[in-house]
């Protein structure tokens, strides 16, 4: 990201700019909000700006969301795998919720050189940066690794007359605004998955009637009560309800069928290549040394290769998508472009 000039041509060159730039103001505001948020996390320990020595002795993992959410679960699974394999003896998780992860990102962007702290990131943060017009972004951090991803599944009530994506699309086209969808927050992966499906079916994304909910449980209740017609949710959020037969899985937005649910077809094999995934990974603080970044990537790589992490992937129905370096940087660029386009189509 590039700094904007705040100088006044008529001002004294030696004086402070009369007005801070939007970027400067954003940094101050986000930093202040995040400091207040992190002040409630009693387990957080303040360290020197530049971490030295072996980073595995002390590592803080920031989940930019509240306890119990997707990022929190990802961070705590990482913490447990690190501890079990003695990769980070004092690994601790701190939650800084808010604004699609951008409150945590704002705080993190002020922690220059602090290599002993890493921040969970992912699809929701890409959307959060765009939706909230965040003054900070991925360029204000050090990219470390993309680690895992999960997929959304399109579900309906068990007694729904719709069995395939074609069934849904055919009826949806006849009454684009009459079908009611649900999922996570506005602009979430759930919402964007529906938008991508609509665009592939030549249905204007702006015509989607969408009721946001806090998670898969609430979404299922709206289906069962008849308040909504379809839901798009993370597969791991609703897999037990699919298995129990309470809801019907119509298609999963994955490149292949989910292990253990071989009777649930993908959207792609039904002719609709919905490629949006809910990926998760890690960022390092801005300004850390190449050696520190390399140490962190190595710790994450060893964590990812552990038996405990393999178990976490299986339990959470996550897929391994390890990516680092320039390839990760290019992925972020492409994902940002795709999500910004979808948000524009939704009018958000």
Buried (B, 14 or more C-beta within 10 A) or exposed (E): EEEEEBEEEEEEEEEEEEEEBEBBEBBBEBBEBBEEBBEEBEEBEEBEEBBEEEBBEBBBBBBBBEEEBBBBBBBBBBBBBBBBBEBBEEBBBBBBBBBBBBBBBBBBBBBEBBBBBBBBBBBBBBBBBBBBEBBBBBEBBBBBBBBBBBBBBBBBBBEBEBEEBBBBBEBBEEEBEEBBBBBBBBBBBBBBBBBBBBBBBEBBBBEBBBBBBEBBEBBBBBBBEEEBBBBBBBBBBBBEBBEEEBBBBBBBBBEEBBEEBEEBBBBBBBEBBBEBBBBBBBBBBBBBBEEBBEBBBEBBBBBBEBEBBEBBBEEBBBBEBBBBEEEBEEBBEEBBEBBBBBBEBBEB
